């Protein structure tokens, strides 16, 4: 567990983090989490509620880089929470997030994330936010799928949270299909892990090849 960092050692912790990050291979950040589904009127998909749970090292790196020092009970002050929320909400234009939605095989566009929140779960930083659909979709008789990944595979996402329906979902079901590599995919993964931090995979949208998938449908 991450103990309370004293102000005098935060810079040292950050320096160690930077050294370790520079020596690591691709992907560099490991994130557990998942997606809950916001339903209205029994079967109309309105939004996704996304959860990221950073690995302990990345959590420490983020806290140290922002000068955030949890108290003895591993709680964050209001000012620290605000600083972390601002950091997590600052998405670059090219970053599309981790939740990629399709319904009946067609990609569904999502709005920019809103309603960010953060807190510590043990020694890990948890981030939650909402992605609204630009146009709500009726799922009656249609299957939907969320692929949980980041395109460049810099972040390795794993769907560890059981998805829930938020709202009055009528006769709807959901499941998680975890990535199970065949020989070719395992070989590609090994190659990617050998890339340095400065190198980017040449395969477009490579993260999709290793994605855990959340499937759901309403009768």
Long-range contacts (C-beta under 8 A, 24 or more apart in sequence): 1-74, 1-122, 1-123, 2-56, 2-59, 2-60, 2-63, 2-70, 2-74, 2-120, 2-123, 4-69, 4-70, 4-71, 4-72, 4-74, 5-63, 5-64, 5-69, 5-70, 6-69, 7-69, 10-64, 10-67, 10-69, 11-64, 13-60, 13-64, 14-61, 14-64, 14-65, 17-57, 17-60, 17-61, 17-64, 17-65, 20-57, 21-61, 21-197, 22-197, 24-197, 25-193, 25-194, 25-195, 25-196, 25-197, 26-153, 26-154, 26-192, 26-193, 26-194, 26-195, 26-196, 26-197, 26-199, 26-201, 27-153, 27-154, 27-155, 27-156, 27-192, 27-193, 28-154, 28-155, 28-197, 29-54, 29-55, 29-58, 29-154, 29-155, 29-156, 30-54, 30-55, 30-58, 30-155, 30-156, 30-158, 31-55, 31-58, 31-98, 31-155, 31-156, 31-157, 31-158, 32-157, 32-158, 32-160, 32-161, 33-98, 33-148, 33-157, 33-158, 33-159, 33-160, 33-161, 34-148, 34-159, 34-160, 34-161, 34-162, 34-163, 34-176, 34-214, 35-99, 35-146, 35-148, 35-159, 35-161, 35-163, 35-214, 36-161, 36-163, 36-164, 36-165, 36-166, 37-163, 37-164, 37-165, 37-166, 37-169, 37-174, 37-216, 38-130, 38-166, 38-167, 39-139, 39-165, 39-166, 39-167, 39-168, 39-169, 39-172, 39-218, 40-136, 40-167, 40-168, 41-168, 42-168, 42-169, 42-170, 42-218, 43-138, 43-139, 43-140, 43-169, 43-170, 43-172, 43-218, 44-136, 44-137, 44-138, 44-139, 45-103, 45-133, 45-136, 45-137, 45-138, 45-139, 45-144, 46-132, 46-133, 46-136, 46-167, 47-130, 47-131, 47-132, 47-133, 48-99, 48-101, 48-110, 48-130, 48-131, 48-133, 48-146, 49-128, 49-129, 49-130, 49-166, 50-97, 50-98, 50-99, 50-113, 50-128, 50-129, 50-130, 50-131, 51-126, 51-127, 51-128, 51-161, 52-98, 52-126, 52-127, 52-128, 52-157, 53-121, 53-124, 53-125, 53-126, 53-127, 53-160, 54-124, 54-125, 54-126, 54-127, 55-124, 56-123, 56-124, 58-125, 59-120, 59-123, 59-124, 59-125, 60-123, 62-87, 62-125, 63-125, 70-120, 74-120, 74-122, 74-123, 75-120, 76-118, 76-119, 76-120, 81-117, 81-118, 81-119, 84-118, 84-125, 85-116, 85-117, 85-118, 88-116, 88-118, 88-127, 88-129, 89-113, 89-116, 89-129, 95-150, 96-151, 97-131, 97-150, 98-148, 98-149, 98-150, 98-155, 98-157, 99-131, 99-146, 99-147, 99-148, 100-146, 100-147, 100-148, 100-149, 100-208, 100-211, 101-133, 101-144, 101-145, 101-146, 102-144, 102-145, 102-147, 103-137, 103-139, 103-142, 103-143, 103-144, 103-145, 104-142, 104-143, 104-144, 108-133, 108-137, 108-144, 109-133, 109-134, 109-135, 110-134, 139-172, 139-216, 139-217, 139-218, 140-218, 140-219, 141-217, 141-218, 141-219, 142-217, 142-218, 143-215, 143-216, 143-217, 144-215, 144-216, 144-217, 145-213, 145-214, 145-215, 145-216, 146-213, 146-214, 146-215, 147-208, 147-211, 147-212, 147-213, 148-211, 148-212, 148-213, 148-214, 149-207, 149-208, 149-210, 149-211, 149-212, 150-207, 151-204, 151-205, 151-206, 151-207, 151-208, 152-200, 152-201, 152-206, 152-207, 153-192, 153-201, 153-206, 153-207, 153-210, 155-207, 156-210, 157-207, 157-211, 157-212, 158-212, 159-212, 159-213, 159-214, 163-214, 163-216, 165-216, 169-218, 170-218, 170-219, 171-218, 171-219, 172-216, 172-217, 172-218, 172-219, 173-216, 173-217, 174-214, 174-215, 174-216, 175-214, 175-215, 175-216, 176-212, 176-213, 176-214, 176-215, 177-212, 177-213, 177-214, 177-215, 178-212, 179-210, 179-211, 179-212, 179-213, 181-210, 185-209, 185-210
